[in-house]
């Protein structure tokens, strides 16, 4: 007993420096024999101020985990060969993108090709002789003079709305096209062409055809959700349109018998931000049977919508077929959790195979679909690799194979996090997560922070959150919630603020504040509010509507929806969210802009904004200041 007490005293509170201690699983891939699981682990290098990712391998029969790649690289997800004897991966090294192959047993990786561009959704052909993927060359690829490649352009000729992207910068002039890379010759063969991006390739089991998606709308930027599905012979030739309803199409995947393609999407091309549920659909390769929503009554999204500060958000949803063509597996988020489901290929009610109060950040299934491998997190653990039977209730027999962040258990005295449901003004139940300081004493009074998530099409989750733990370590009670307008609670919930930001979402945030303020251990005179992106928008909105907070910190925020429309990398997209453009519906843009109410602000506020933020441009911070 005394020894345990001594160890507890030695534990410390978490700090900002601990960001450099985290090891976060970012992808997972199981081989065809279900004997090996490749996964990537991300870390932050303090001195170089960069993220790096390396590949590791889990041998399931022995339970042994080994690191396979080393160095300051950004190694991508492992893609297994059909026989499971080797895997390919993309890695950014020497300022270029390379494709590498490595044996399942380990050893040195072999560089197959180096490309000055971006590679997406790389896969093997069924015969194991080639790789295929979507590729877009960088602008520098087309400059022959090596010295001139290093020089910034004298000018840029902008001809479309979508010319830059947050975290990327200016989008290259080239378009994504589908390429084949035979391993014998290592010479690229371009399969598609045209002036539109061709994306998300998937090959038929017989290797004769490749299907892919492309937006062929007259104005692809204004109609950004109108995608089509095409198929083209593997040897080259004329593409053929597979008829599907107008709407987004993600992750097309051939069935094992080659007769059907499953995808994630919906049939509302004029959808607002997150109003319509993405579901698993299927369509016959020749358009017959016609495209069908396999889960029309499932009132959730068929992808992971959970966010935290130790996981990337977005990317293509994962879809896996069972080898008997009867089931399709996908991830879905519900009330703070992200779980793994399957839906019958004939259509019907989805079945959860891995659930619980956790966040599945990524998962993988082999054709056998007996074992699911996943990158798993919960409120106290930022991430581990787990495996479980791919059946209902599989989480009860899950095995954790890694111990990536043992320092948290051994060194850190964490704040306690619990999930709560509280009532809003109209009786609607809203979810929140409450964190108390590590040395919590219910008889004391603590300052408190209301933290609002970005999006708004996202949800706070049962996932470890360094930021919240850090605030708690500094002596704050932290309350982070999921107000209406976010995801994880269905279409009505997600579309509740469409056309009217600052109404129900604000009222839910005030109800959260009421709940927090009425806790017996919270000092009602020391309440503060913060949030980033949309959370920054709501922070700005709140301080223009009430003076109940002692302080506010607005991060990468929005204050003027009119200028956001023109300055954000995707600003024009809010036309669907706000019922028109700023010149067609100026009244609503003004009504929903926090800057309209800044004359009422009395709350001390700190403005935090990155100069290179292209989503919420720094001009928003300039205006607010």
Helices and strands as residue ranges (DSSP letters): H 2-10, G 16-20, E 24-30, E 36-45, E 50-59, E 64-67, E 74-75, E 79-80, E 86-93, E 96-103, E 110-115, E 117-124, E 130-137, G 139-142, H 146-149, E 164-165, E 169-170, E 177-182, E 188-190, E 198-203, E 209-214, E 228-233, E 240-242, E 249-254, E 260-265, E 279-284, E 292-293, E 306-307, E 320-321, E 327-334, E 337-344, E 351-354, E 359-365, E 371-378, E 381-389, G 394-397, E 399-400, H 406-411, E 416-423, E 429-436, E 446-452, E 459-460, H 466-473, E 477-482, H 491-494, H 504-517, E 522-532, H 534-545, E 551-555, H 561-567, G 571-573, H 574-578, H 586-591, G 594-600, E 604-608, H 618-624
